[in-house]
Amino acid sequence: MKALIAALAGLLVLTACGVDGEPVKPSYSTKTTFGYNSKTGSFNRTSIGVTIGN
């Protein structure tokens, strides 16, 4: 069990330091829509997007 924990900790350290390549910065986007529907009244719609990489 200790060996498994040590191996996972080692992988975490290697991943965090960027040994597998340059760190990739995520990009975030949001879109909010306000509107009015004659049957249901006013509404709002929000979408959130996250893209990792290009």
Sine and cosine of phi, psi and omega as CSV:
sin_phi,cos_phi,sin_psi,cos_psi,sin_omega,cos_omega
0.00,0.00,-0.65,0.76,0.02,-1.00
-0.91,0.42,-0.57,0.82,0.00,-1.00
-0.92,0.39,-0.63,0.78,0.03,-1.00
-0.90,0.43,-0.69,0.72,0.03,-1.00
-0.90,0.44,-0.65,0.76,0.02,-1.00
-0.91,0.42,-0.63,0.77,0.01,-1.00
-0.92,0.39,-0.68,0.73,0.04,-1.00
-0.90,0.43,-0.64,0.77,0.04,-1.00
-0.91,0.42,-0.63,0.78,0.04,-1.00
-0.90,0.44,-0.68,0.74,0.05,-1.00
-0.90,0.44,-0.62,0.78,0.03,-1.00
-0.89,0.46,-0.68,0.73,0.00,-1.00
-0.91,0.42,-0.70,0.72,-0.01,-1.00
-0.91,0.42,-0.62,0.78,0.03,-1.00
-0.93,0.38,-0.65,0.76,-0.04,-1.00
-0.93,0.36,-0.51,0.86,-0.06,-1.00
-1.00,0.08,-0.10,0.99,0.08,-1.00
1.00,0.05,0.33,0.95,-0.01,-1.00
-0.91,0.41,-0.38,0.93,0.01,-1.00
-1.00,0.05,0.09,1.00,0.01,-1.00
0.68,-0.73,0.02,-1.00,0.02,-1.00
-0.90,0.43,0.59,-0.81,0.08,-1.00
-0.89,0.45,0.61,-0.79,-0.03,-1.00
-0.95,-0.31,0.82,-0.57,-0.02,-1.00
-1.00,0.00,0.82,-0.58,0.03,-1.00
-0.96,0.28,0.44,-0.90,0.09,-1.00
-0.89,-0.46,0.59,-0.80,-0.07,-1.00
-0.88,-0.47,0.55,-0.83,0.08,-1.00
-0.60,-0.80,0.54,-0.84,0.06,-1.00
-0.71,-0.71,0.49,-0.87,0.05,-1.00
-0.61,-0.80,0.80,-0.59,0.01,-1.00
-0.87,-0.50,0.74,-0.68,0.00,-1.00
-0.85,-0.53,0.77,-0.64,0.12,-0.99
-0.92,-0.39,0.66,-0.75,-0.01,-1.00
-0.40,-0.91,-0.02,-1.00,0.01,-1.00
-0.67,-0.74,0.77,-0.64,0.04,-1.00
-0.93,-0.37,0.72,-0.69,-0.07,-1.00
-0.92,0.40,-0.39,0.92,-0.01,-1.00
-1.00,-0.02,-0.67,0.74,-0.11,-0.99
-0.96,-0.27,-0.21,0.98,-0.01,-1.00
1.00,-0.10,-0.41,-0.91,-0.07,-1.00
-0.97,0.23,0.42,-0.91,0.02,-1.00
-0.50,-0.86,0.31,-0.95,0.18,-0.98
-0.68,-0.73,0.51,-0.86,-0.03,-1.00
-0.70,-0.72,0.78,-0.63,0.02,-1.00
-0.81,-0.58,0.75,-0.66,0.10,-1.00
-0.85,-0.53,0.64,-0.77,-0.01,-1.00
-0.84,-0.55,0.73,-0.68,-0.01,-1.00
-0.80,-0.60,0.58,-0.82,0.07,-1.00
-0.78,-0.63,0.79,-0.62,0.04,-1.00
-0.84,-0.54,0.78,-0.62,0.04,-1.00
-0.94,-0.34,0.85,-0.53,-0.03,-1.00
0.97,-0.25,-0.48,-0.88,-0.05,-1.00
-0.96,0.28,0.00,0.00,0.00,0.00
